[in-house]
Amino acid sequence: MTSLEHGNGQMNEAAGDARAAELAHKLGLVRQRIESAAAAAGRTEQPRLIVVTKFHPAADVRRLAALGVEDVGENRDQEAASKSAELSGLDVRWHFIGQLQSNKAKSVAKYAASVQSVDRPQLVEALAKAVVREQDATGRSDLQCFIQVNLDDDAGAHRGGANPADVEVLAEKIEMAEGLVLSGLMAVAPLGADPHPAFERLAKISETLRAVHPAATGISAGMSQDLEAAVKFGATHLRIGSDILGSRPAVR
Ligand SMILES: *Cc1c(COP(=O)(O)O)cnc(C)c1O
C-alpha cells in the first residue's frame, strides 16, 4: 500500500482489508512481547496497552478497535479532537500523551479519559476548570492525571516533564482539584541511552509517591523500543505506536 492511500483515509475495501490484516499481525507481535516480558518479570498482571495512533488516520483507530484495542494515545490536540469527533460512537478511551498548552485544556476535556503529560501547576488548574465545566455540561467522568517526570539530567536534551523534586507538589495539587484523579506517573526514557536505569529510577519515584498517595499506582512507561525494560520495572501502562502502526513522518 502506498503512503498516500494510507494517509488520506479514502482506501478502497481491498486496501482496507490489507491494512486491517497488517495491524492485526503487528498488534499480535506486540501483545506477545508484552506477555513474554511480563512472564520474564514474574508479573501476573498484564500492563495496559495504549496504542499511539498519532499521524495515522481515524480509519486505523476503527480497525484497531475491531481488533480489541480499548485505549488509544494522541499527542496533538487538534488531531485528537478531530479523530475523536469523527469516531464519537466508537468504544475506545482517548489518552493525551503530548506536551499540552493550558489554552487547550478546554478541548482536551471534551474527549480525553486521561492526560499523561501533566507537568506544571498552571496546567492542573486549567484542566480542573475545564473538566468541571464539562462535567456540568455532559456529566463526563473525572479526568485521570499522570504526572510526567523528566528522567533526563541533560537539561538541553530533555523530553518534557516535571523534575522529580517537583512531583509531590503537583500530586498534592491534583489530589485537591475537583474533577481530577491522580493516577500516577508517566515518563519517556532519555534518547539514545539504556532505558533500564531510567525506568528503575521512575519505579523509585513511584514508590515515594505511593507512600503519600497510595491510590496513585499508575506507571506509564515503555514505547516500541523499550517496552521490555518498562515491563521489567513495573510499568502499568505501555504507549506503543510505530511497532503496531508503522513509521510516521519525523516532522510535521
Ligand atoms: C509517539 C509517542 C509514543 C509512541 O512511540 P513509539 O516509539 O512509536 O512506540 C509514546 N509516548 C509518547 C509520549 C509519544 O509521543
PDBQT file of the ligand as one rigid body, heavy atoms in Angstrom, charges set to zero:
ROOT
HETATM    1  C1  LIG A 301       4.817   8.847  19.994  1.00  0.00    +0.000 C 
HETATM    2  C2  LIG A 301       4.868   8.546  21.431  1.00  0.00    +0.000 A 
HETATM    3  C3  LIG A 301       4.869   7.220  21.898  1.00  0.00    +0.000 A 
HETATM    4  C4  LIG A 301       4.912   6.013  20.962  1.00  0.00    +0.000 C 
HETATM    5  O1  LIG A 301       6.226   5.860  20.494  1.00  0.00    +0.000 OA
HETATM    6  P1  LIG A 301       6.642   4.660  19.514  1.00  0.00    +0.000 P 
HETATM    7  O2  LIG A 301       8.121   4.696  19.542  1.00  0.00    +0.000 OA
HETATM    8  O3  LIG A 301       6.063   4.975  18.189  1.00  0.00    +0.000 OA
HETATM    9  O4  LIG A 301       6.101   3.405  20.076  1.00  0.00    +0.000 OA
HETATM   10  C5  LIG A 301       4.863   7.023  23.265  1.00  0.00    +0.000 A 
HETATM   11  N1  LIG A 301       4.858   8.062  24.133  1.00  0.00    +0.000 NA
HETATM   12  C6  LIG A 301       4.862   9.338  23.735  1.00  0.00    +0.000 A 
HETATM   13  C7  LIG A 301       4.869  10.419  24.763  1.00  0.00    +0.000 C 
HETATM   14  C8  LIG A 301       4.867   9.630  22.371  1.00  0.00    +0.000 A 
HETATM   15  O5  LIG A 301       4.881  10.903  21.983  1.00  0.00    +0.000 OA
ENDROOT
TORSDOF 0
